Amino acid sequence: MNILSSSVLVATMLLVTLPALANGKFKFERINSVTERQELISYVERESKIVIERMNNYLIVPEDITFVFGADDGPLYDPETHKVFMPDEFTLEVMQRFKDARYVQTIEELFDVTMDVIEHTLYHELGHALVELLQIPITGKEEDAVDSLATMLVILTNKNGEEVALSAADLFDLEGEDIEELTDIDFWDEHSLDFQRFYNTICMIYGSQPDRYEFLIEELDITEDRADLCIDDYQRESRSWRKLLKPHLKDKKIFD
């Protein structure tokens, strides 16, 4: 075989092999029947399918990643099955927490803010999947890294992304209020404290659009120096995730 024929053969093999290495899809699956709050669960399912299809539009993955609704445990990503498990109980708990806090006034708004948290959670668990499947290097706590990725992807892929992220941040704040006294277990947990997750998410939101969300900094009495760091943090994380995910993006301009 001459050199030209050999080169053609190699090129052909690459063309055949490469798509096979990156032909994964993001999929929706429902297991177990809905028994409570069917209207809410149906709304969340419908909107979640839109989020999952959005993932298919801009991400390339080597394996199918299935988001399983109605699971018994979770939210969590299982690296053995490449599945994200989303229990209906989690959706109901989120809705109830916002309802108890009188966070919004109407049932439509209650459904919307609940879905905001579900969307942020889907991206959080997607982050775990990407770290595992794409072998993305992470320094520090993986939970913190995928928190920031979730917030960033929500902001960059949803025209109302900052508001979605703000609902997720406020849930962290509400959950933080449940803790009356911190113990050693809280500090050993793989997640940061709920209040830390709240402030980190707020920082990302402000950093993405400082002029629009300056009121958050004022309301939370965050210093000017820290606010400036939020802008730097957002820009740095955006550059970092763009570099890490660029080979796996269908739309290379997503982080621009």
N, C-alpha and C positions, 0 to 999 in steps of 0.2 A: 504494500500500500504506500503510495507516495505521500509527501508532506501535505499537499493540498487536500487529498482525499481524507487524510487523517484529521485535518483541521475541520473539514466539513462534518465528519462523523462526530467529533467532539462537540461542535456547535449544535448539531442536531440533538445529541444526548442532553445537552444543557437545556435546550428548548423543551424537551420532553420532561425533564426532571424538575426544573424550577417551578412550574405551575403546580406540580404535585406536592411540592414542599410548602406551598402557601395557598392552598385551596380551602382553608377552613372557613366556616361561616358562623355567625352568631345566630343562635336559634332560641325560640321561645317554646316552653313546654309547660303544660298544666297537669299536675297529678293531684289526686284527691278532690272531691267535690267541695264547692263552696257552701258553707252552712250558716255563716253569719254575714250581715252587712253586704248582701250580694251586689247592691248598687255600687257601693264603694269599691269592692273587689273587682267588679267588672270594669269600672272606670280606670282603676290602677292597671289592670291587665291591658286594656286598650292603649293607654298612654305608654306603658312599658314596651309594648311591641313597636311603637314609633321610635323610642329610644334605642332599642336593639337594632332596628333597621338602619338607624343613623350610624351605629357602629359599623355595620356592613358597608356603608358608603365611604368610610374614610380609613378603615383599618384593615391590614392584611395579617392574617394569623395562619399558622401551620396546621392547626387542628380546630375542629368544631368546638365552640364554647356554647353550652346550653344553659339558659337561665330557667330554672325549674321553679315554678310557682306552686304553692300549696304543699311545700316540703314540711317535714316534721321538725327540722332543725335549721338554724341559721339566723341571719344571713351569713353565708360562708361560701368560700370557694374550695372545691375538692380537687386537688391536683391529680388524683388517680383517675377520675372520670372526666375531668375538664368541665365540671358542672358547677354553676352557682346556684345555691339553694336559697329560696326566698319563701319563708313561711307566711301564711295569711295572718297568723297571730302577730307578727311584727308590724304589718300594715295597720291592724286594728289597734295595737298599742300606740303607734305613732299618732293615729287619729285621736285616740282617747286623751293622750297627753296634751295635744293642742286644744282639744275641747275643754278639758279641765282647766287649762290656763287661760281660757277665753281669748285665745290668740287671734281669732277672727270672728266675724259676726254672722256669716251665713254658712249654710251647709255647702254651697258651691265653693266658697273660699276654703272651707275645711277640707274638702276633697282635694283642692288644688295644692294646699301646703303639705298635705300628706303625700301627694304624688311627688312634690319637690324633694322630700326626704328619700322616697323610694328611688328617684332618679339619681340622686347623689350616691345612694347606697349601691346601685347597680354599677356605677362608675368606680366606686371604691373596690368592689369585688372584682370588677374587670381589671383593675390595677394589679391585684394579686395574681390574676390569671396571666397577665402580660409579663409580669416579673418572672413567673415560673416557665411559661412556654417560650418566651423570647430570650430567656436567660439574661435579663436586664440587671446590671450590677447596681446594688443598693448599699449605701453606707448609712449606718445609723439604723433606726427602727423602721422596719418595712411598713408598719401601720401608719406612721407619720408620712412616709413617702407616698403611699397610695391615697392618703387623705388629700395631700396637696395635688396629686394628679387628678383625683376625682373632681376637686373644686375647679381646677384649670380646664378640664375637658368639658365640664358643665358650662363654664363661662364661654368657651371657644366654640361650642357646637350648638348652643341653644340661644336664640336671640334674647331670651329673658333669663339667661344663665346666671347673672349676678343675683337676681331675685330668688332663683331656685337655691343657689348656694346660701343665701341669707336665711332661708327657711331651715336649711340643714344646720346652719350655725346656731340658730335659735333653739333648735331641738337639743343640741349639745348643752346649751345654757340651761334649759329646763331640766335636763338629766343631771347636770351638775348640782342643781339646787336640792336634789334628793339626798346628797351625801352630807350627813351631819358631822361626821368625824372621819378624817382620813386614817387609814391603817397601812401597815407595811404592804399588804396585798395590793392596795391601790397604787403604790409606787413601783411595785414589781410588775404590774400588768403590762402586757405588750402594747396596749393602747396608751396614749397620753391621757392625762386627766380630762374630763369632759370640758371643764372651763378652759383648759389649754387648747383643746380642739376648737372651741368656740372662738377664742381670740385669734388663733392661727387662721381659721377660715375667714373671719372678718378682715384680717390683715391682707389676705389674698384678694378679697373682693375690692377693698380699697386700693390696693396696689394695681389692680387691673384698670380702674377708672377713678383716679384720685379726685378729679373735679366733681364727678357725679356723686361720689360716696364720701365726701368730706364730712357730711353730717354724722356718719358713723364714728369717726374719730372724735368729733366734738361730744357726741352723746356719751361715749365710753371714757372720755377724759384721757385719751391716749396722748402722750407727749409728741411734740413736733418731730423730735429726733427719731422716735420709734415709728412714727407715720412715714417718715422718709425711708426708713429701713424696709417698711412694707413694700414700697415701690421698688426698691432694689431687690428685695426677696422675690417678688413676682417676676421681675424681668430675668433674674438669674435662673429661677426654676423653669421659666418658659424656655430659655435657651437650652438648659440641661435636658429637659424632656424632649424638646425638638430634636436635639442631637441623638438621643437614645432611641427615639421612635421613628426618626426620618426614614430608615430603610423599610419600615412597615406601614407607611402612610400612603394611601391612595391620593390624597390631596396634600401636596407638600406645603401648601400655603396656610395650613390650619394654625400654625404657631406664629404666623407673621403678624 
